[in-house]
Amino acid sequence: MEVLRGPDWCGAVAVAEGPAHLLEELDYAPLVIAPEKIICVGQNYRNHILERGRELPSHPTIFAKYSRALIGECRNVCRREKA
């Protein structure tokens, strides 16, 4: 973590020593470790909205999420079945 906080983290990683790992072997955690607030913006990509056949909104949708909603990359999203 300390390496990532530095101004030249990319250079530090390039010369770092240690074992190499295949991407498939890694377990990605959420990028934000302990967020105080999670504020999301939806409907903010014009091309994606048009691809889905929807009308462009007059303003983006802003919503919040709980911190426990964050998961790492390639993890399954658990959804409760409707009652």
Secondary structure by P-SEA (a helix, b strand, c coil): cccccccaaaaaaaacccccccccccccccccccccbbbbbccccaaaaaaaccccccbbbbbcccccccccccbbbbbbccc
